[in-house]
Every structure is written in C-alpha cells, then in structure tokens.
Amino acid sequence: MPDQRELTTYELLLEGALIKDIVVKTNNPNLDIAPSTTDLSSADIQLASRERRSFILKNALSQQTVRDLGYQHVFIDCPPSLNLLTVNAMVASDSILVPLQSEYFALEGLSQLMLTYRDVRQTANPKLRIEGIVLTMFDRRNNLSLQVEADARSAMGELVFETRVPRNVRVSEAPSFAKPVLSFDPTSKGSIAYRALAQELLSRKVGQAA
C-alpha cells in the first residue's frame, strides 16, 4: 500500500538506502516487494552522470546479498523501454524473462533488446542469459497475433515459451484494485495463463539442472 512506502527503489539507486530497509511484506506468503513511486521515472536522467552508472543496482544489491536476507529469487520489473534502468537490471541479473506483446512493433523492440543483451554480455555481465520469451496480449482470433508468434518462434526457437498470455480485461483491471490478477480473479484466463507460465518456467529450470 502507498502508506508503507517509506523508502523505495529510488532511494536504493540514488541515495544509498539498503535493500533490507526497503522491502515490505505482502499478503502473499513468501513474497516481499521493493516498492517504487513515480520518482523512479526521473532516476534515468540522474543516473546518467554517475560513475559506473550501469553497475549502480548491482552494487546496491551486493551491499547485503539477497541470500543473506533469505530470498531465493529476485524479480526485477523493468520499464518497457531500453533505458539506463533496464541496463542496470541486466547487469545485476542472472537471466532475463522477455514479455513480447503480440503486435508488429514489438518484434522491432525485441531486435533492439537482443542487441542490448549482447552488449551487456560482452561488456558488463558475461553470465547473463535469456530465460525465455513469453507472448502477451495474445488473441488467437487475430491474424497479427498468429503472425507475430510465427515470426518469434522462427527467429528465437525454443526460447519462446509455449504458454501465451491472452488479452484479458481482468489483468488490466487488477492494478486499479491494488491487487495482482491472481488474487483479483484467480479463475480469469489471465490468471490461468500466468500460472501455466510459472509452471513452464519451473519445468525448464528443472530440465536445465538435470
């Protein structure tokens, strides 16, 4: 809730706040969040003048490792643009999960993302890998969605998840009630798809470990 956000990721990146002082509990077991506000939208400009600006998030998370805090996984939600915040997330991460809207211009954005990914691997984070690409806002009745899927699978192969997240009004409505769609409407098509995606992701990781 907004009144719980005493410190946010803005303070983590720009004011030296510790991650342990930022995370807040949620109503979901085993899930905490590091909240943000609209202040984060200006962080990209302010980070541009910093030394080693691409490593600021990595260094902030290294001050007290997530394992020390008891977390097994950290998901970093990035803006839908290739700015300095996104690069910081790539530098700090082990892998990236790419949502791909089932629209024409999204394929062009994917090409730019792949170029940035390769650049980050070569210059800052050689261990970074692509966890997978998930088609979102998918409409099987729409020829464009089907064409985007065909092009994505042709270009990226098995990196594209079998699970497709459909266009679903309940997914769009959930944020206005300050709830994730899985809590807002667990039986909606969007919720069902995201649970299937989580299961497919876990299955892939088990296969990689075998």
N, C-alpha and C positions, 0 to 999 in steps of 0.2 A: 504494500500500500504506500501511497506517496508520503504519508507522515512517518514512515520508517526509514526514509532515505536521508539519514543524517550525513553520510558520506557516500560518494558514488564513484563510478569508474573515472569520472572527470578528475576527481582528487587523486585517484590512483595514478593516473598518467601525468598529471601536471603539478601536483602539489606534494608528492611523496607519501601519500597515505598508504597504509599497509592493507593488503588484501583481507587479512583477518578482521580488520575493523570495518570492512565494507560489506561483507556477505551478510545476508539476512535469511532467516528461516522462512520456509513457505508452508502451506498446509499439506503439501505432498511429502510423504516420508522419503528421507534420503535425497532431498532436493533443496539446495540453497541457491540463492541468486546474488550476483553482484549488480545492483541496480544502476541505472543511469537516469539522466534528465536531458532536456533539450540543450543544456550547456555543452554536452558532448559534441554537438554539431559544429561547434567552433573550435574544437580541440585540434582538428586537422591543420588549421591555419597556425595555431600557436605552437604546434609541434615542429612545424617546418623549419624554424630557426634553431632548434636544439641540436646538439652534437649527438651523433649516432642515433638519429631520430627514429630509425626503423627498429631499434632494439629496446625502446622505452618500455613497452609492455612486457617483453621477455624479462628484462631486468626487474621490473616491478613484481612479477610473479616469482622471480627467483629469490626475492628478499626473504620470503618464507614459503617454501615449496608447498604445493597443494597436497602432496603426500603427508607432509608434516601436519597439515590441518585435517587429515583424514579423508580427503577426497580421492576417489579412484579415477574420475573422468571430469574434465572441464570442457564445456562447450562455449565457444566464443561466437556470439551472434554479430555478424558484420553488416554494415550498411550495403545497400545494393549498388555499390559503386567501387571503382578501384582507386581509392584514395589512400592516404598515409595510415589511416586507422586499419584498413584492410591489410596493408603490407605488414603493419605491426602484428596483426593477428597471425599472419602466415609465418612470420619469423618466430613467433612464440609457440607455434603449434607443432604437433607430430603429424597431423593429417588434416585435410580439408574435405568437407562434405558440400557439394555444389548443388544448390537448387536451380533448376533450369525451367523458367516459365515456358509454356508451350506456345510461344509466339516467335515470329520471324526474327525480330531484332535481338531476342535473347541468344540466338545462335552466334550473332556477331559479338555479343558481350562475352560469350563463352570462349571465343577465339582470343579476345584480349586477356581474359583471365588466365588462359593457358600460357600466354607469353609472360605474364607477370609471375606465374607459378614457376616457370623455368628460370626466370631471372633471379627469383628469391632462392631457388635451389642452388644456383651457381654462385651466388654472392654472399648469402647470409644463413641459409638453413638447408644444408645438403641432405638431411634426413627427412625433409618434408615429402609427403606422398599424398596422392589423391585417394580418399576413402571411397568415393563414388559420386555419381551424378544422379540426382533424382528429378524426374519430370513433375512439375507442379502446375496447378491451374489447368489440368488436362481435361479435355472434353472429347470423348471418343466419337461424338456425333459431328465433330468439326474436322474437316479435311486438313486444315492448317495444323491442328494438334497432331494428327497422324503423320503429316509430312515432317514436322519438327522431330517427332520421335524417330522416324526412319532415318533422318539425317544424323541425329545424335548417335544412334546405335551404329550407323555406318562409320562415323568418324571416331567414336570413342569406345566402341565394342562393349566388352563386359564391364567397363566402368559404369555404365548406365544401369541403375537398379531396375529390376523387373517391376517393382511397385511404382505405381503412378498415383500422385495425389490429385484428385479431381477438383474442378471448380465446385465450391461448396459454400453456400451463404452462411452456414453456421461457423465456418472458420473465420469469415470476415466479421461476424457479429461478436465473437467471443472476446476480443480485446476491449470492446466498449463496456463489457461487464467485468473487466479486470480479471478474466479467467482464461486459462488455456482451454482450447477446444475439447480436450479430453475430459475436463471437468464440466465444461459448459454444456456439452451434449455428447456424451460418450458413445451414443449409438449412431451419430451422424456419419455420413460417408467419409468426411474428412478425418474424423477420429479413427475410424476403421482403417483408413489408408495409412495414417501415421503409426498406428500400432503394427501394421504389417511391415512398414518400412523399418521400424525398430527391430522387429524380429529378423528381417532380412539382413540388416546390418550386423546383428549379433551372430547370425549364421555365417556370414562372411569372415568375421573375426575368428570364429572357432575354426573355420577352414584354413585360415592363414596360420593359426597356431599349430595345427596338426602336422 
